Amino acid sequence: MERIKRKAKIPLSLFYLKYFAYIFAFLCLLAISLLILFNALMNHKVVYPADYAQKKAHGAYHEIQMAEKVTADRIPELCDYAIFDSEGNVKSGNLRGNAAQKAWDAVRGKKATIRKYSYTVIPRKAEYCVLRYTLSPQYRSPFLRKILVPPQMLILLSAILGMFFIIILIAVRFGKALNKRLATLTFVINKVEQQELDFEISVSGIKEVDAVLHSMDHMRRALKDSLERQWEVEQGKNRQMSALAHDLKTPLTLVRGNAELLLESELSETQKKYTEYIEKSALQMQNYVQTLIEVTKSWQGDPFRPQKNACASLFQEMELQLRGLCAVRHLTPVWECHYTTNEILVDHDLFIRAIVNILSNATERTPPGGRVFLVRPAAHVSNRCKSGVRPVVGRT
């Protein structure tokens, strides 16, 4: 059954294009806003137009030409000036050095505009007055002209800063929107990783991402079905093992009970020894069967329960197992074990089971008439496990 919520889808390319359109629209809005602001500054006389100084220079042309003497108060606003004699010597003005030389070049007719400056030459009797100005917007306030960059440069810097701000703002918004659309992918991946497969998928609204989500939903359902089948198979195996373990308990109880009855009767020493082997082995098998029943009832398996055990009883049980297995296969047991501590921390059942497995393998691989050694010399005490054993298999 589909577990995906339906939602309108758009291609990923259109998703990207939408945010590029946002950037373009905001940049156009920024340009229009700066243009309106610049026009408002000029309309309110905060900023002079670019040709303001040129118009003032042309307006003062005749006044300066007819004046008896040119003084600074006759020079138009935003203009610098220099008074030259007919030989090109500076008589007065605020242009000196290289600036004065360029103004004289304008008198000689070389250029009316040199680099960023424009010049207006006003001929007078035996002298020339040269006005220098720039064809660019200027602040009306002298204070603003000193502390700020020119208006056109200020507008350009504002445009650059505004452009960066818009791009960063749209990029952050785009990142959040994309993360929100991709959050469903992360959600699905985390759920599948944790094997929590019963959930509903919300689509992102992006066509390509939703195709991936659709595939992941199929994978989720297939994995869920597979895990459910596996769980059912495991449950069936556990039920069968539990039933088999229960079936084994009855014959083992009979074997143990009959062995105990035999021990109460008149037996030879050899018969009594073998009957004790049977009785103890039956008890051991009953413990294993009980453990198997507990394991089949739990998902966690056989728990590890370490406890302090007396070395004397453990080694006695190990020796008994060795002699019993060797007696069945007509082998000679060799017991050479020693211990240097009275107690060890082990899980009794797991420890004895491991020793029995080792001894069983040893007796199975030893030819008839051979010897099986269970050796733990004191000289070979391990630093990592001071209660360790070392089984050795050999022949006579």
Buried (B, 14 or more C-beta within 10 A) or exposed (E): EEEBEEEEBBEBEEBEEEBEEBBEEBBEEBEEEBEEEBEEBBEEEEBBEBBBBBEBBEEBBEEBEEBEEBEEEEBBEBBBBBBBEEEBEBEBBEBEEEBBEBBBBBBEEEEEEBEEBBBBBBEBEEBBBBBBBBBBBBBBEEEBBEEEEBBBEBBEEBBEEBBEEBEEEBEEEBEEEBEEBBEBBEBBEEBBEEEEBEEEBBBBBBBBBBEBBBEBBEEBBEEBEEEEEEEEEEEEEBEEBBEEBEEBBEEBEEBBEBBBEBBEEEBEEEEBBBBBBBBBBBBBBBBBBEBBBBBBEEEEEBEEEEEEBEBEEBBEBBBBBBBBBBBEBEBBBBBEBEBEEEBBEBBBBBBBBEBBEBBEEBBEEBEEEBBBBBBBEEEEBEEEEEBEBBBEBEEE
